[in-house]
Amino acid sequence: MSASYKPISLPHLLFWVGILLGVALAGGVAWADVEATFYGFPRLSNLPLEGFSCPPLLTRHDTALLRAEFTNRQSIAIPTLAQVEISTPLLAESERVQFTLAPGETRRLEWEISEKNIDLGFFIFAKLYRYPAYQQPLAESACGVLVVNLPWLNSEAALWLWVLLSLGFSLWGAWQMETRLPPQAMRVKANLPSARRLLLLILAMTLFLALQGTWLFAILGLVALILLTVAILFLSLQPA
């Protein structure tokens, strides 16, 4: 006597594909920032430098910009010396920039990154130092970029397509599963729709945190996603 096999439905498949896409994107982007923190750049200060950012994602044959913003909030002009380090497969690229900020002035700097800066296979890492000046202590900040091989898309299109597919698949799948759930299953698995909605909320928050560069909270979100996924799968396997 052979056991009956029930194939997975399309809503279930798309829901979990969407969740997997979101976890892969958030995990990859957050891990790039984690790797940047522990990459081989010198550590000179424990004070974080605000205003330095990397694009979260780069397609392999595209280019993008690292951006830094310096603001003088003092009442006198301040000479500023900044240094950026950008990864390469061999030695990191390094550039120093020196300028003077007038009172209240904001200066924006940009550096281009491309395929030549890829290291460890799928990442680009960068670190910015601001050397001490008048009432301006030594500070530093690092960030990472996830690199994907999608030659037919630019970086921005690839990122937003990935986000839309993740949220679109998972939302449509969850909605379809709720509308198709039979009444007897609703009584036994009453908590399942709520658990899926919570999973979608955590997924959206984790994606947002990862894309904003707050990798520590993004990792906590990923842990919550994994634990809730296990709980949903366990509940789904219970007989109706």
C-alpha positions in Angstrom: 0.0 0.0 0.0 1.7 3.2 -1.1 1.3 6.5 0.6 -0.6 9.2 -1.2 1.4 12.2 -2.4 -0.1 15.6 -2.5 1.8 18.1 -4.7 2.5 21.5 -3.4 0.1 24.1 -4.6 1.1 27.2 -6.6 0.3 29.7 -3.8 2.4 27.7 -1.4 5.3 27.5 -3.9 5.2 31.2 -4.6 4.9 32.1 -1.0 8.0 30.2 0.0 9.9 31.3 -3.1 9.2 34.9 -2.1 10.4 34.3 1.4 13.5 32.6 0.2 14.3 35.5 -2.2 13.9 38.0 0.6 16.0 36.1 3.0 18.8 35.7 0.3 18.8 39.4 -0.4 18.7 40.6 3.2 21.3 38.0 4.2 23.6 38.8 1.4 23.4 42.6 1.9 23.8 42.3 5.7 26.7 39.8 5.3 28.5 42.2 3.0 28.5 44.8 5.8 29.6 42.3 8.4 32.5 41.2 6.1 33.5 44.9 5.6 33.7 45.3 9.4 36.2 42.4 9.7 38.0 42.9 6.4 41.7 43.7 6.4 41.3 47.5 6.7 43.2 49.1 9.7 41.1 49.9 12.7 42.1 53.3 14.0 39.1 54.4 16.1 36.0 53.1 17.8 34.1 56.3 17.0 31.6 55.7 14.1 31.8 58.2 11.2 28.3 59.3 10.0 27.5 60.1 6.4 29.4 57.3 4.6 27.3 54.9 2.5 27.7 52.1 0.0 25.1 50.9 -2.5 23.6 47.7 -1.2 23.9 45.8 -4.5 26.0 45.9 -7.6 25.6 43.9 -10.8 29.0 42.6 -12.0 29.3 44.7 -15.2 27.9 47.9 -13.7 29.5 50.8 -11.8 28.2 52.6 -8.7 29.3 55.3 -6.3 30.4 55.3 -2.7 29.2 58.5 -1.1 30.4 60.5 1.9 29.1 63.7 3.5 31.0 66.0 5.8 29.4 68.9 7.7 31.0 71.6 9.8 28.8 72.4 12.7 31.4 74.7 14.4 31.6 78.5 14.2 35.1 78.5 12.6 36.5 76.9 9.4 37.9 73.4 9.9 40.6 71.7 7.8 39.5 68.1 7.1 41.5 65.2 6.0 39.7 62.1 4.8 41.0 58.8 3.5 39.0 56.0 1.7 40.2 52.4 1.3 38.4 50.3 -1.3 38.9 46.5 -1.8 40.6 44.9 -4.8 41.7 41.2 -5.2 45.3 42.3 -4.4 46.0 45.5 -2.5 43.2 47.9 -1.4 42.9 51.2 -3.3 43.6 54.2 -1.2 42.9 57.9 -1.7 43.3 60.9 0.6 41.2 64.1 0.2 42.0 67.3 2.0 39.7 70.3 2.1 38.5 73.1 4.4 34.9 73.3 5.6 33.5 76.8 6.2 31.1 77.2 9.2 27.8 75.4 8.3 29.2 74.0 5.1 28.5 70.5 3.8 30.9 68.8 1.4 29.9 65.6 -0.5 32.5 63.2 -1.9 32.0 60.3 -4.3 34.2 57.3 -5.4 33.4 55.0 -8.2 33.4 51.2 -7.7 33.2 48.5 -10.3 34.1 44.9 -11.1 37.8 45.5 -10.4 37.0 46.1 -6.7 35.4 42.7 -6.1 37.0 40.5 -3.5 36.0 37.2 -1.9 34.0 36.4 -5.0 30.8 38.4 -4.3 31.6 41.5 -2.4 33.1 45.0 -2.5 34.3 46.5 0.8 35.2 50.1 1.6 36.3 52.1 4.7 36.4 55.8 5.3 38.6 57.6 7.9 38.2 61.2 9.0 41.4 62.3 10.7 41.2 64.5 13.8 40.9 68.3 13.6 39.5 71.1 15.8 36.8 69.5 18.0 36.6 66.7 15.5 38.0 63.4 16.7 39.3 60.5 14.6 36.4 58.5 13.3 35.8 55.7 10.8 33.1 53.7 9.0 33.0 50.6 6.8 30.4 49.2 4.5 30.0 46.4 2.0 28.4 45.8 -1.4 26.8 42.5 -2.5 27.8 41.7 -6.1 25.5 39.6 -8.4 26.1 38.4 -11.9 23.1 39.8 -13.8 24.6 41.3 -17.0 21.2 42.2 -18.5 20.2 44.5 -15.6 21.8 47.6 -14.0 22.3 47.6 -10.2 19.2 49.6 -9.3 16.9 47.6 -11.5 18.2 44.3 -10.2 17.8 45.5 -6.6 14.2 46.6 -7.0 13.2 43.7 -9.1 14.5 41.4 -6.4 12.6 43.2 -3.7 9.4 43.3 -5.8 9.6 39.6 -6.7 10.2 38.7 -3.0 7.3 40.7 -1.6 5.0 40.2 -4.5 5.3 36.4 -4.6 5.0 36.0 -0.8 2.1 38.4 -0.5 0.1 36.9 -3.4 0.8 33.3 -2.1 -0.3 34.2 1.4 -3.5 35.8 0.2 -4.3 32.9 -2.1 -3.7 30.4 0.7 -6.0 32.2 3.0 -8.9 32.4 0.5 -8.5 28.7 -0.4 -8.1 27.3 3.1 -11.1 24.9 3.8 -13.3 25.6 6.9 -12.2 22.5 8.7 -8.5 23.4 8.3 -9.3 27.0 9.5 -10.6 25.5 12.8 -7.5 23.3 13.3 -4.9 25.8 12.0 -6.5 29.1 13.1 -3.1 30.6 13.9 -1.5 29.8 10.5 -2.7 32.9 8.6 -1.6 35.2 11.4 1.8 33.5 11.5 2.2 34.1 7.8 1.3 37.7 8.1 3.8 38.1 10.9 6.4 36.4 8.8 5.7 38.9 5.9 6.0 41.8 8.3 9.3 40.6 9.7 10.6 40.0 6.1 9.7 43.5 5.0 11.4 45.0 8.1 14.5 42.9 7.7 14.8 43.9 4.1 14.5 47.6 5.0 17.1 47.3 7.8 19.5 45.4 5.6 19.2 47.9 2.7 19.7 50.8 5.2 23.0 49.2 6.4 21.9 48.4 9.9 23.3 44.9 9.6 23.1 43.9 13.3 19.3 44.4 13.4 19.0 42.8 10.0 20.7 39.7 11.3 18.3 39.6 14.3 15.5 39.9 11.8 16.9 36.9 9.8 17.1 34.8 13.0 13.4 35.7 13.7 12.5 34.7 10.1 14.2 31.3 10.4 12.5 30.5 13.8 9.1 31.6 12.6 9.5 29.7 9.3 10.2 26.5 11.3 7.1 27.1 13.4 4.9 27.7 10.4 6.2 24.6 8.6 5.5 22.5 11.8 2.0 23.9 12.1 1.3 23.3 8.4 2.2 19.6 8.7 -0.3 19.0 11.4 -3.4 17.1 10.2 -6.5 19.1 9.5 
